[in-house]
Amino acid sequence: MKCLLLLAFIGVAVAFPTFAEDDDDKIVGGYTCGKNAVPYQVSLNSGYHFCGGSLISSQWVVSAAHCYKSRIQVQLGKHNLETTESTQQLINSAKVIRHSGYSPYTLDNDIMLIKLATPATLNKAVQTIPLPTRCVATGTTCLISGWGNTLSSGCEYSGGTYRPLGPRTVSMTWPLTPNGEITNNMMCVGFMEGGTLCAQGDSGGPVVCNGELQGIVSWGLGCAQEGYPGVYTKVCNYVSWIQSTIASH
């Protein structure tokens, strides 16, 4: 895994470039986390690691809808995906539920829930992350984690502060295309000037601000390029949907 601190733009009405679903964005730069330093981070596996996710209760995981597969094995308590570890728990999905409003064309409502076949055992290496009590404010320091294109768990950390970015900056910087727009259900996170790291981790992975799950890695353009912050599902808009879906399943 890797970790970053970033800035977020909320509800920016600009269109985005063509998105390749196989092109998961990666975190660049920073440092390797200590073992199980991000205990809410999970790996989604289908014979291989393909996306990240966040454990929000002992039996439910939040990830991105574009990571959907009908059958998923969730790996919890992992540090290195290439090895068997004493802390790991491997649990199959019982249900995989995409948001009914998800659009594969615009990636609006890019969120899904995974119900585990059996509850996870919570311990030092496996912990839940709280849902947001309010939306994150611009200037808040946030942490992003994921395995990226490596199999060694770690965190990428810039040594600086990454915060929500302002909508006007994004709208002036990102090119318009007919593929869609950054909606009010999305937030952009990163440095507009670019840098040595990327504002994305594995698709579906967490963006945590003030100890709450505020974002889900959704899409972006390249890594650490000037003017191209990462785009994340704005979790604070989905707390009611998450709670009602869990209650009905």
Order of alpha helices (4+ residues) and beta strands (2+ residues): beta-beta-beta-beta-beta-beta-beta-beta-beta-alpha-beta-beta-beta-beta-alpha
